[in-house]
Amino acid sequence: MAKKKIAVIGVGKIAQDQHLPVIDQSDDFEVAATVSGRGVAHGDKPVFRTAAELYTGMPEVKLVSICTPPGVRHALVREALDAGMDVMMEKPPTTTISELDDLVAYARAKERVLFQTWHSQYNAAVDKARDMLAADGVKSVRIDWRENVRKWHPGQDWVWEPGGFGVCDPGINALSIFTKIMPFPVFVQSAELSFPANRQTPVDAQIVFKSGQIHQPQMSAGFNWLEEDGEVWTIKVETVRGDRLSLEKGGRVLKVNGDVAVEAPSEEYERIYDRFAVLLENRESEVLDAPLRLTADAFLLGARNNAAPFEW
């Protein structure tokens, strides 16, 4: 079967590190072109400065993967849907819930496939944890998500601007796992957000969650963007049954009572393209909004703390 031609819009760090190499190895897709305002090409593939140039210059391409910052995503997805594209979106999907709701409705009206990716959900360890919690119940959850912004977003000032999410850009990955594994809906009870004096988005977030359960589990998260000793991407859960689960390395490893139960290589992006292929075959969209809604609620409820200025 011939591979489907897909264009990548936005050729920043995540596209170059993940999307483009994964597509090159895919059995389902091949890179047809890139769209980059900076003129970043992929090998000998055509590069266009704007999406409009792609749509007129290569009408045979009907799929796009949009990897830009979220601030321009809404307009780009609408433009793609108008051009008859099926669309994959990087996370976070949009800067507001209203924009995401609009894209879901617009894709439905246009009868196009819209896939919102949450790459951290696509790990066997995450699936195993979800199944265990469904059977054993939840007594407590603690999320610790710490990394170095200078490593993962070097010089990218947009992450510090309104709509850039700040530390909640990586933190939303934790929330995507959290909302997938929990056997009941969760809500933000309170939050404290620390903003550098010279920036518009938080460098640290501490969040307390609640549920509608009669017996309230203790649930909290801590996100920080100044971690100097590698990455800490861990979700620890104590079940009602008494087991201790630890999802580590961003969801790739599951330990149960200290013993490794599942450990898999990092294939998150391979899995989202596999999923996109299935959705295209079935002509179905998939847009899960719970991680974005929890993030928005943390900003709505968050008490503001002032932190030291941040410089690159």
Summary of the structure (lengths in Angstrom):
residues: 312
radius of gyration: 19.7
end to end distance: 47.4
largest distance: 59.8
contacts: 1037
relative contact order: 0.16
helix: 37%
strand: 29%
